Amino acid sequence: MSDSTRVPDRVREIVAEALARPADEVRLGSILMADLGAESLDFLDIVFKLEHEFRIQITRGEMERAARGEMSDEEFAPAGVVSEKGLARLRELMPEATARIQPGLRPGQILSLFSVQTFVNLVRAKLGTAPADAA
């Protein structure tokens, strides 16, 4: 099995296992919280399993920094609401969530945007195997 199919399949399996769901219920487009009932603690379990499986490290601070990019906290989310520039940055990072990235989003709601595909993209970026169009 090539890396291009191994990563998505393995991420799906890990998410299914972490959420005690049958693997056939977990699709790349499944939104972890809305579709699969994930809670914030489940994200820690998923990240731990992904780190172990792929021998990578994913820190919470790193995920937040990736979302913010070069923007300061105030630039990214003035008054606790993600700015238009911040929303644009999130759409770049999470193209699979573009339709759900709307004005009024608060930083604490970013996890609710995560789909299985988001984790596939994150793992591929860590492994240096991101598809050219996702760079």
N, C-alpha and C positions, 0 to 999 in steps of 0.2 A: 504494500500500500504506500503510495507516495505521500510526502509531507503535506501536499495540498489537500488531500482527503483525510489523512490521519488526524491532523489538528482539529478540524471541525467535528469529526466523528468522536474523537476522544473527549473534547470539551463537552459535547452533548451528553456523553456517558457520565462524565464527572458531575455535571449539573443534575442529571437525573438521579444519580446516587446520593448527592448531597441533599436533594429535596425529597428523597424517597418517592420518586415518580417513575412510572414505567418509561423506558427510553423512547418508546414510540410516541409519547406525549410531548417530548422535548424536541422542538424544532429550532433551527437557527434563528428564526424570526420571533420565537417565544420571548415575551417580556417577562423577566424574572419575577417581578412583584405582581403585576396585574394578571398575567396568564398562568404563572406557576405557583403563586402564593408565597414567594420567597420573602423572608424578613431580613433585617439588616444583619443579624447573626449568621444567617445562611451565606451571606456574601463572604464572611470571614472563612467559613468552611470551604466554600468553592475556591477562594483564592489560595488557601492552604493546600488543597488537593491539586490545583493547577501548578503551584510552585513545585510541589513534590514530583508530580508526573513529568513536567517539562524541564525541571532543574533550572527554574528562573526565580526571580524575586520581584514581587509586586507589592509596593508599599502604599498605604492609604495616602500618605503625603504626596507620593509620586502621582497617584491617580488625580488628586486635586490639582497638583501643579500642571499636569498635562492638560487638564480642563481649562485652567487659567492662562496657560502659556506665559507670555512675558508681561501680562497685565497685573497690576497691583490688585489687592483685594477690593479697594475702593473703585477701581476702574472696571473690574469684573462684575461686582455686585454692589453698586452704590445703594445705600439704604436697605440692604438685604434682599434686593431683587436683581437677578442677572440682567446686565445691560444688553443693548442690541449687539454691541461688539462681542460680548461674552456669549450671547446666543449664537452668533455667527461662528465663533470658535468651536462651540459644542457641535454645531451642525457639521463642521469640517471633521472633527474627531469621531463623531458618531453618525455617519451618513444614514445608517439604518434607522435612526431615531428622528430624522429631520422633521417628520410630520408631527411629532410629539414635543418638539422643542419650540415652545410658544412664549410670547411676552408674558411677564408675570411669574416666570419660573424662579424659584428660590434655590440657593445652593444646596440646601438640605434635600431637595427633590431630585437632584441629579441621579441618585441611585435608582430612582423609579424609572429612569429611561433605559437602564441596562437590559439588553437582550442577550441571548446566548451568543449571537453574532458579535456583540461588543467584546465579550471575553475571547472569542476566536481572534478578533483583530488585535487585542492586547497581547495574546500569546504569540501571534505571528510577529508583531512588532518586536517583542522581547527576543524572539528566536532569530530575527533578521530575515524572516521569510515572508514579509508582507507583500501582497501582490503589488505590482508596480503602480496600478491605479489607486491603491489605497495609501500611497506614500504622501 
